[in-house]
Amino acid sequence: MEQLIRTIVEPLVEEVDHIQVDCEESDQKVVYKLSVHPDEMGKIIGKGGRVANAIRTLLYATARDYHDQKVYLDIVDS
């Protein structure tokens, strides 16, 4: 899943080296925390959160096939 997130986000940002994906896993859920360069946060969130929602939709659709746990994506400041 981390690689999927990176594959989606890399074309959206210029500072590819600043992409960081961390994973926190428990019995009931998996939370992926995405951070990018602060200047490029708007590119990931998008107008009205549309880009962020699209990324989450792709991630959730893919996760249904591979995980028994709920999968979440948090976009955090670095």
C-alpha positions as CSV (number, residue, x, y, z in Angstrom):
1,M,0.0,0.0,0.0
2,E,2.9,2.4,0.8
3,Q,4.1,1.9,-2.8
4,L,0.7,2.6,-4.2
5,I,0.5,5.8,-2.2
6,R,3.9,6.9,-3.5
7,T,3.0,6.0,-7.1
8,I,-0.1,8.2,-6.9
9,V,1.6,11.1,-5.2
10,E,4.9,11.3,-7.0
11,P,3.5,12.9,-10.2
12,L,1.7,15.5,-8.2
13,V,4.7,17.0,-6.4
14,E,8.1,18.3,-7.5
15,E,10.0,17.5,-4.2
16,V,9.7,13.7,-4.5
17,D,12.4,13.2,-1.9
18,H,10.1,14.8,0.7
19,I,7.4,12.2,0.3
20,Q,7.1,10.2,3.5
21,V,4.6,7.4,4.1
22,D,4.4,5.9,7.6
23,C,2.2,3.0,8.7
24,E,0.6,2.4,12.1
25,E,-1.1,-1.0,12.3
26,S,-3.4,-2.4,15.0
27,D,-5.8,-5.3,15.1
28,Q,-8.7,-3.3,13.7
29,K,-7.2,-0.7,11.4
30,V,-4.2,0.3,9.4
31,V,-3.4,4.0,9.3
32,Y,-1.1,5.4,6.6
33,K,0.3,8.8,7.3
34,L,1.4,10.8,4.2
35,S,3.5,13.9,4.4
36,V,5.1,15.9,1.6
37,H,7.1,19.2,1.5
38,P,5.0,21.9,3.2
39,D,5.0,24.1,0.0
40,E,3.3,21.2,-1.9
41,M,0.6,20.3,0.6
42,G,-2.0,22.1,-1.5
43,K,-1.3,20.0,-4.5
44,I,-2.0,16.8,-2.5
45,I,-5.1,18.2,-0.8
46,G,-6.5,20.0,-3.9
47,K,-9.3,22.5,-4.2
48,G,-12.0,21.5,-1.6
49,G,-10.1,18.4,-0.8
50,R,-10.8,16.8,-4.1
51,V,-7.4,15.3,-4.8
52,A,-7.1,14.0,-1.2
53,N,-10.5,12.3,-1.5
54,A,-9.5,10.8,-4.9
55,I,-6.3,9.4,-3.4
56,R,-8.3,7.9,-0.4
57,T,-10.9,6.4,-2.8
58,L,-8.2,4.6,-4.8
59,L,-6.5,3.4,-1.6
60,Y,-9.7,2.2,0.0
61,A,-10.8,0.4,-3.1
62,T,-7.5,-1.4,-3.4
63,A,-7.4,-2.2,0.4
64,R,-10.7,-4.0,0.3
65,D,-9.2,-6.8,-1.7
66,Y,-6.1,-7.2,0.4
67,H,-6.9,-6.3,4.1
68,D,-9.3,-7.6,6.6
69,Q,-8.7,-4.4,8.6
70,K,-10.0,-0.9,7.9
71,V,-7.5,1.2,6.0
72,Y,-7.2,5.0,6.6
73,L,-5.0,7.7,5.0
74,D,-4.1,10.8,7.0
75,I,-2.3,13.6,5.3
76,V,-0.1,15.3,7.9
77,D,2.2,18.3,8.0
78,S,5.9,17.4,8.0
